[in-house]
Amino acid sequence: MSKLVICKTCRTKISEDAKTCPKCGAPNKKRGGCLKVMGYGLIGFFVLLIISAISKQSKDSSSDAGISSRPASSGSARSAVNSINIGDVITTPKFEITVSSLVIRTEVGTDFFKSTAPEGAVYVTIQWEYKNISDKPASSFHTPRIHLKDPKGNKYKRDSGASASFATEVKLDRKIFSDVNPGIKVKDADIFEVSKELLSKGGWRIIIAADKDIEIPIKQ
């Protein structure tokens, strides 16, 4: 049921949906005002969509611009993200990051703290390090993190138990709750439990989540 409004000209009660007053013929300004507001709302909505699309495109195109890489054994820099390899020094605005090694194993740890991959699986062991090259401390919530991504785009988190076992083999100085102050370098390692069959199909990548996300292809 439509709402009744007052005609501004003759003060007669008319339907809010009426285009004109049935008594005096004056246009229903209330209805016109609602339509105008709706029109402005639709225009504003489409403007926001356009701005959002432009902003996303700009962000995507600039995300690679802040990343450079260079082979660890030379000083020549390369800016193409797809050319980043294991062993390269990767520089973002806040960090200097290097994935130093990737080794496939079935067992990690020492005799007293050992982890063994289940049947049909392997451990992808990744040793890496990062350095805070900014002029401000980086909190533990904003330091780089490592993931694996399979060919279908699924992200794998590290196996906490196997990673702890592997830490008994290698010397690490990872930060858990402490800030990483400017100029400080942190050595870390992560273990991922992966199906041996799926891994053999190729197309896997290392994902470094930092102030700029980085992908490194795993070459079989």
Residue frames as qw, qx, qy, qz and C-alpha x, y, z in Angstrom:
[[0.000, 0.889, 0.458, 0.000, 0.00, 0.00, 0.00],
 [0.439, 0.466, -0.020, 0.768, 1.45, 3.34, -1.05],
 [0.317, -0.434, -0.433, 0.724, 2.08, 6.11, 1.45],
 [0.119, 0.885, 0.407, 0.192, 0.02, 9.35, 1.38],
 [0.437, -0.134, -0.063, 0.887, 1.79, 12.68, 1.08],
 [0.104, 0.801, 0.353, -0.472, 0.60, 16.30, 1.01],
 [0.520, 0.624, 0.312, 0.493, 0.45, 18.15, -2.34],
 [0.418, -0.253, -0.126, 0.863, 2.66, 21.21, -2.00],
 [0.012, -0.228, -0.343, -0.911, 0.27, 23.31, -4.12],
 [0.505, -0.419, -0.303, -0.691, -3.28, 22.58, -2.87],
 [0.254, -0.361, 0.707, -0.553, -2.50, 20.66, 0.34],
 [0.885, -0.001, -0.086, -0.457, -4.57, 17.66, -0.77],
 [0.582, -0.380, 0.719, 0.001, -3.53, 14.20, 0.39],
 [0.752, 0.500, -0.299, -0.309, -2.31, 12.18, -2.59],
 [0.981, -0.087, 0.085, 0.150, -0.49, 8.88, -3.16],
 [0.393, -0.704, 0.422, 0.415, 3.28, 9.06, -2.93],
 [0.550, 0.026, 0.704, 0.449, 3.45, 7.14, -6.24],
 [0.403, 0.812, 0.419, -0.051, 1.27, 9.64, -8.14],
 [0.546, 0.228, 0.202, 0.780, 3.06, 11.63, -10.82],
 [0.045, -0.340, -0.062, -0.937, 0.72, 14.64, -10.45],
 [0.216, 0.176, 0.639, -0.717, -1.95, 15.81, -8.00],
 [0.100, 0.425, 0.848, 0.302, -5.39, 14.57, -9.23],
 [0.021, -0.806, -0.496, 0.323, -7.03, 17.76, -7.90],
 [0.041, 0.900, -0.066, -0.429, -4.79, 20.60, -9.10],
 [0.818, 0.560, -0.002, 0.133, -2.50, 18.82, -11.58],
 [0.071, -0.877, 0.471, -0.066, 0.71, 19.94, -9.85],
 [0.695, 0.324, -0.633, 0.109, 3.68, 17.53, -10.17],
 [0.833, -0.545, -0.097, -0.013, 4.34, 15.32, -7.17],
 [0.178, 0.821, -0.479, 0.254, 7.66, 16.76, -5.97],
 [0.662, -0.476, 0.543, -0.203, 7.98, 14.08, -3.31],
 [0.930, 0.202, 0.303, 0.048, 8.04, 11.36, -5.96],
 [0.573, 0.768, -0.163, 0.235, 10.44, 13.28, -8.14],
 [0.197, -0.802, 0.509, -0.243, 12.73, 13.81, -5.18],
 [0.820, -0.260, 0.505, -0.076, 12.82, 10.08, -4.41],
 [0.860, 0.459, 0.162, 0.153, 13.60, 9.25, -8.01],
 [0.288, 0.873, -0.305, 0.251, 16.35, 11.86, -8.04],
 [0.476, -0.649, 0.567, -0.176, 17.90, 10.41, -4.89],
 [0.904, 0.031, 0.427, 0.021, 17.72, 6.93, -6.39],
 [0.688, 0.702, -0.019, 0.183, 19.32, 8.21, -9.57],
 [0.016, 0.850, -0.463, 0.250, 22.16, 9.86, -7.67],
 [0.716, -0.425, 0.536, -0.136, 22.61, 6.68, -5.64],
 [0.914, 0.285, 0.268, 0.105, 22.97, 4.54, -8.76],
 [0.466, 0.820, -0.208, 0.258, 25.43, 6.98, -10.28],
 [0.293, -0.766, 0.520, -0.239, 27.46, 6.98, -7.06],
 [0.880, -0.172, 0.439, -0.054, 27.46, 3.17, -6.99],
 [0.840, 0.483, 0.113, 0.221, 28.84, 2.87, -10.52],
 [0.187, 0.879, -0.332, 0.286, 31.44, 5.56, -9.83],
 [0.566, -0.602, 0.537, -0.170, 32.63, 3.59, -6.79],
 [0.934, 0.111, 0.333, 0.066, 32.86, 0.42, -8.89],
 [0.631, 0.720, -0.082, 0.276, 34.98, 2.21, -11.50],
 [0.104, -0.843, 0.440, -0.292, 37.27, 3.73, -8.84],
 [0.783, -0.381, 0.480, -0.109, 37.63, 0.34, -7.15],
 [0.908, 0.332, 0.197, 0.161, 38.57, -1.35, -10.44],
 [0.412, 0.819, -0.226, 0.329, 41.11, 1.34, -11.28],
 [0.381, -0.751, 0.470, -0.264, 42.60, 1.17, -7.79],
 [0.900, -0.165, 0.404, -0.002, 42.95, -2.64, -7.94],
 [0.801, 0.538, 0.054, 0.256, 44.59, -2.48, -11.36],
 [0.140, 0.870, -0.328, 0.341, 46.99, 0.17, -10.13],
 [0.613, -0.596, 0.482, -0.190, 47.83, -1.87, -7.05],
 [0.946, 0.083, 0.302, 0.086, 48.41, -5.04, -9.07],
 [0.664, 0.673, -0.054, 0.323, 50.64, -3.26, -11.55],
 [0.003, -0.836, 0.389, -0.387, 52.67, -1.59, -8.82],
 [0.849, -0.469, 0.215, -0.113, 53.06, -4.65, -6.59],
 [0.912, 0.139, 0.089, 0.375, 55.89, -5.97, -8.75],
 [0.339, 0.831, -0.101, 0.429, 57.49, -2.56, -9.12],
 [0.373, -0.812, 0.350, -0.282, 58.77, -2.55, -5.55],
 [0.897, -0.259, 0.350, 0.076, 60.56, -5.92, -5.90],
 [0.462, 0.728, -0.499, -0.081, 63.98, -6.52, -7.30],
 [0.936, -0.266, 0.219, 0.070, 66.19, -9.55, -7.23],
 [0.316, 0.769, -0.554, -0.028, 69.81, -10.28, -7.81],
 [0.884, 0.046, -0.450, 0.118, 71.80, -13.50, -7.76],
 [0.667, -0.739, 0.027, 0.091, 73.43, -13.99, -4.38],
 [0.781, -0.181, 0.228, 0.552, 76.82, -14.39, -6.03],
 [0.383, 0.287, 0.277, 0.833, 76.72, -11.16, -8.06],
 [0.031, -0.428, -0.341, 0.836, 75.67, -7.58, -7.70],
 [0.139, -0.067, -0.523, -0.838, 73.66, -7.27, -10.89],
 [0.391, 0.241, 0.584, -0.669, 69.97, -6.61, -10.21],
 [0.098, -0.206, -0.804, -0.549, 67.01, -8.07, -12.10],
 [0.340, 0.029, 0.293, -0.893, 63.54, -6.58, -11.76],
 [0.640, -0.021, -0.528, -0.557, 61.45, -9.25, -13.53],
 [0.634, -0.351, 0.494, -0.480, 59.64, -11.18, -10.79],
 [0.966, 0.173, -0.005, -0.195, 59.32, -14.33, -12.93],
 [0.639, 0.543, -0.479, 0.260, 63.11, -14.52, -13.09],
 [0.390, -0.643, 0.514, -0.412, 63.49, -14.87, -9.30],
 [0.794, 0.113, -0.597, 0.002, 65.19, -18.14, -8.33],
 [0.808, -0.573, -0.093, 0.105, 66.20, -19.92, -5.15],
 [0.722, -0.151, 0.011, 0.675, 69.41, -18.29, -3.92],
 [0.215, 0.598, 0.188, 0.749, 68.58, -14.81, -5.26],
 [0.178, -0.302, -0.459, 0.816, 68.57, -11.84, -2.92],
 [0.021, -0.666, -0.613, -0.425, 65.09, -10.31, -3.14],
 [0.179, -0.114, -0.302, 0.929, 64.65, -6.70, -2.08],
 [0.108, -0.759, -0.600, -0.230, 61.34, -5.14, -1.08],
 [0.030, -0.803, 0.052, -0.593, 60.86, -1.68, 0.45],
 [0.578, -0.697, 0.241, -0.349, 61.21, -3.15, 3.98],
 [0.827, -0.344, 0.444, 0.025, 63.13, -6.42, 3.70],
 [0.336, 0.582, -0.703, -0.233, 66.00, -8.20, 2.01],
 [0.859, -0.089, 0.392, -0.317, 64.95, -11.84, 1.60],
 [0.319, 0.486, -0.777, -0.241, 66.80, -14.94, 0.40],
 [0.956, -0.081, 0.152, -0.239, 65.52, -18.50, 0.05],
 [0.103, -0.698, 0.696, 0.137, 68.85, -20.26, 0.41],
 [0.068, 0.197, -0.961, -0.180, 67.83, -23.89, -0.15],
 [0.798, 0.020, 0.082, -0.597, 64.98, -26.28, -0.90],
 [0.115, 0.301, -0.946, -0.028, 65.49, -29.99, -0.24],
 [0.806, -0.148, -0.267, -0.507, 63.03, -32.89, -0.48],
 [0.053, 0.318, -0.883, 0.342, 63.28, -35.31, 2.47],
 [0.647, -0.328, -0.617, -0.304, 61.28, -38.08, 4.12],
 [0.695, -0.536, -0.396, 0.270, 62.65, -37.51, 7.61],
 [0.169, 0.718, -0.203, 0.644, 63.84, -34.49, 9.59],
 [0.594, -0.728, 0.132, -0.316, 65.16, -33.89, 13.10],
 [0.088, 0.542, -0.798, 0.249, 67.54, -35.59, 15.49],
 [0.398, -0.061, -0.914, 0.049, 67.31, -38.91, 17.30],
 [0.076, -0.295, -0.710, 0.635, 65.54, -37.31, 20.23],
 [0.327, 0.596, 0.294, -0.672, 63.18, -35.13, 18.20],
 [0.132, -0.114, 0.776, 0.606, 62.44, -36.70, 14.83],
 [0.608, 0.441, 0.272, -0.602, 59.56, -36.41, 12.35],
 [0.288, -0.056, 0.855, 0.428, 58.90, -38.85, 9.52],
 [0.444, 0.192, -0.256, -0.837, 56.65, -38.12, 6.54],
 [0.742, 0.111, 0.557, -0.356, 53.69, -40.51, 6.22],
 [0.536, 0.087, 0.756, 0.366, 53.53, -43.06, 3.40],
 [0.388, 0.657, 0.543, 0.351, 53.15, -41.37, 0.02],
 [0.041, -0.994, -0.086, -0.052, 54.30, -37.99, 1.32],
 [0.679, 0.176, -0.174, 0.691, 57.56, -36.07, 1.50],
 [0.295, -0.811, -0.200, 0.465, 58.84, -33.06, 3.39],
 [0.461, 0.703, 0.077, 0.536, 59.72, -29.95, 1.40],
 [0.568, -0.599, -0.185, 0.534, 62.39, -28.31, 3.58],
 [0.329, 0.799, 0.118, 0.489, 63.01, -24.63, 2.93],
 [0.546, -0.474, -0.188, 0.665, 65.78, -22.63, 4.58],
 [0.243, 0.750, 0.260, 0.557, 65.56, -18.86, 4.19],
 [0.416, -0.392, -0.314, 0.758, 66.53, -15.58, 5.80],
 [0.123, 0.836, 0.340, 0.413, 65.38, -11.99, 5.84],
 [0.428, -0.149, -0.245, 0.857, 66.82, -8.68, 6.98],
 [0.009, 0.887, 0.423, -0.186, 64.96, -5.56, 8.08],
 [0.497, 0.151, 0.181, 0.835, 66.32, -2.85, 5.78],
 [0.096, -0.828, -0.337, -0.437, 63.81, -0.20, 6.84],
 [0.165, 0.419, -0.417, 0.789, 64.39, 2.45, 9.48],
 [0.592, -0.369, 0.219, -0.682, 61.67, 1.11, 11.81],
 [0.276, -0.166, 0.926, -0.199, 61.25, -2.10, 13.86],
 [0.567, -0.027, -0.592, -0.572, 59.06, -4.77, 12.25],
 [0.633, -0.275, 0.488, -0.535, 56.64, -6.46, 14.65],
 [0.305, -0.128, 0.942, 0.055, 56.33, -10.24, 14.74],
 [0.537, 0.528, 0.600, -0.271, 52.97, -9.88, 13.01],
 [0.472, 0.848, -0.018, -0.239, 54.50, -8.05, 10.03],
 [0.252, -0.561, 0.718, 0.328, 57.60, -10.10, 9.26],
 [0.509, 0.323, -0.613, -0.510, 57.83, -12.25, 6.12],
 [0.732, -0.070, 0.608, -0.299, 56.10, -15.66, 6.01],
 [0.112, 0.309, -0.835, -0.441, 56.59, -18.66, 3.72],
 [0.771, 0.201, 0.430, -0.424, 53.91, -20.80, 2.05],
 [0.239, -0.083, 0.836, 0.486, 53.76, -23.33, -0.76],
 [0.586, 0.420, 0.107, -0.685, 51.28, -23.03, -3.62],
 [0.574, 0.073, 0.792, 0.196, 50.27, -26.01, -5.73],
 [0.146, 0.088, 0.616, 0.769, 49.39, -25.85, -9.45],
 [0.125, -0.646, -0.704, -0.267, 45.70, -25.34, -8.59],
 [0.038, -0.644, 0.042, -0.763, 46.47, -22.27, -6.49],
 [0.741, -0.606, -0.280, -0.076, 46.02, -23.91, -3.07],
 [0.075, 0.742, -0.488, 0.454, 48.26, -22.48, -0.36],
 [0.831, -0.217, -0.486, 0.163, 49.97, -24.88, 2.05],
 [0.346, -0.855, 0.265, -0.282, 50.93, -23.84, 5.57],
 [0.272, 0.510, -0.784, 0.227, 54.04, -25.19, 7.21],
 [0.811, -0.302, -0.501, -0.024, 53.95, -28.39, 9.26],
 [0.297, -0.837, 0.274, -0.370, 54.63, -27.03, 12.75],
 [0.875, -0.400, 0.273, 0.003, 55.78, -30.34, 14.23],
 [0.863, 0.269, 0.133, 0.406, 58.17, -31.19, 11.39],
 [0.255, 0.829, -0.114, 0.484, 59.45, -27.59, 11.37],
 [0.523, -0.764, 0.302, -0.227, 60.23, -27.84, 15.08],
 [0.935, -0.146, 0.261, 0.193, 62.05, -31.13, 14.50],
 [0.687, 0.554, 0.054, 0.466, 64.07, -29.65, 11.66],
 [0.081, -0.919, 0.172, -0.344, 65.04, -26.71, 13.89],
 [0.765, -0.565, 0.303, 0.066, 67.00, -29.16, 16.06],
 [0.852, 0.200, 0.241, 0.419, 69.23, -29.89, 13.05],
 [0.433, 0.538, 0.116, 0.714, 69.99, -26.35, 11.92],
 [0.295, -0.341, -0.355, 0.819, 70.88, -23.15, 13.73],
 [0.017, 0.694, 0.500, 0.517, 67.99, -20.71, 13.56],
 [0.170, -0.191, -0.401, 0.880, 67.27, -17.35, 15.18],
 [0.136, -0.532, -0.618, -0.563, 63.63, -16.94, 14.21],
 [0.132, -0.087, 0.368, -0.916, 61.57, -14.33, 16.01],
 [0.151, -0.437, -0.884, -0.068, 58.28, -15.48, 17.51],
 [0.181, -0.851, -0.486, 0.088, 57.07, -12.60, 19.64],
 [0.400, -0.577, 0.049, 0.710, 59.95, -10.13, 19.33],
 [0.400, 0.881, -0.002, -0.254, 60.31, -7.20, 16.93],
 [0.786, 0.148, 0.214, 0.561, 62.94, -7.37, 14.20],
 [0.153, -0.853, -0.020, 0.499, 64.82, -4.12, 14.56],
 [0.515, 0.835, -0.157, -0.111, 66.41, -2.21, 11.65],
 [0.219, 0.714, -0.664, 0.024, 69.54, -3.90, 10.31],
 [0.543, -0.282, 0.756, -0.232, 68.80, -7.27, 11.99],
 [0.525, 0.256, -0.695, -0.419, 68.96, -10.48, 9.93],
 [0.719, -0.162, 0.516, -0.436, 66.87, -13.53, 10.85],
 [0.238, 0.249, -0.894, -0.286, 67.57, -17.11, 9.76],
 [0.692, 0.032, 0.399, -0.601, 64.49, -19.33, 9.51],
 [0.113, 0.131, -0.930, -0.324, 63.32, -22.66, 8.09],
 [0.680, 0.101, 0.261, -0.677, 59.93, -24.18, 7.28],
 [0.133, -0.072, 0.971, 0.184, 58.82, -27.72, 6.46],
 [0.634, 0.191, -0.037, -0.748, 55.82, -28.58, 4.32],
 [0.474, 0.010, 0.880, -0.031, 54.21, -32.02, 4.09],
 [0.502, 0.470, -0.263, -0.676, 53.26, -32.68, 0.46],
 [0.913, 0.194, 0.337, -0.124, 51.99, -35.62, -1.54],
 [0.447, -0.378, 0.622, 0.520, 54.92, -37.12, -3.42],
 [0.451, 0.431, 0.709, 0.328, 52.71, -37.79, -6.44],
 [0.152, 0.939, 0.306, -0.040, 51.35, -34.23, -6.59],
 [0.286, -0.811, 0.287, 0.423, 54.79, -32.72, -6.15],
 [0.538, -0.117, 0.672, 0.496, 56.18, -34.77, -9.04],
 [0.424, 0.693, 0.555, 0.178, 53.68, -33.15, -11.43],
 [0.397, 0.092, 0.096, 0.908, 55.44, -29.79, -11.13],
 [0.086, -0.668, -0.376, -0.637, 54.01, -26.28, -11.20],
 [0.556, -0.676, -0.405, 0.266, 54.61, -25.62, -7.49],
 [0.243, 0.703, -0.106, 0.659, 55.73, -22.24, -6.15],
 [0.441, -0.315, -0.514, 0.665, 57.15, -20.78, -2.98],
 [0.083, -0.834, -0.309, -0.450, 55.08, -17.85, -1.74],
 [0.409, -0.113, -0.408, 0.808, 56.77, -15.22, 0.40],
 [0.170, -0.846, -0.447, -0.236, 54.18, -13.05, 2.13],
 [0.456, -0.230, -0.210, 0.833, 55.91, -9.80, 3.07],
 [0.128, 0.617, 0.163, -0.759, 55.24, -6.10, 2.47],
 [0.532, 0.462, -0.410, -0.579, 55.27, -7.24, -1.18],
 [0.892, -0.010, 0.426, -0.151, 54.14, -10.77, -2.04],
 [0.148, 0.629, -0.692, -0.321, 56.73, -12.78, -3.95],
 [0.956, 0.110, 0.197, -0.188, 56.50, -16.05, -5.90],
 [0.045, -0.615, 0.753, 0.230, 59.45, -18.32, -6.66],
 [0.876, 0.198, -0.277, -0.341, 58.94, -21.28, -9.02],
 [0.661, -0.414, 0.626, -0.005, 60.11, -24.67, -7.76],
 [0.547, 0.559, -0.527, -0.334, 62.11, -26.17, -10.59],
 [0.961, -0.132, 0.210, -0.125, 62.00, -29.97, -10.80]]
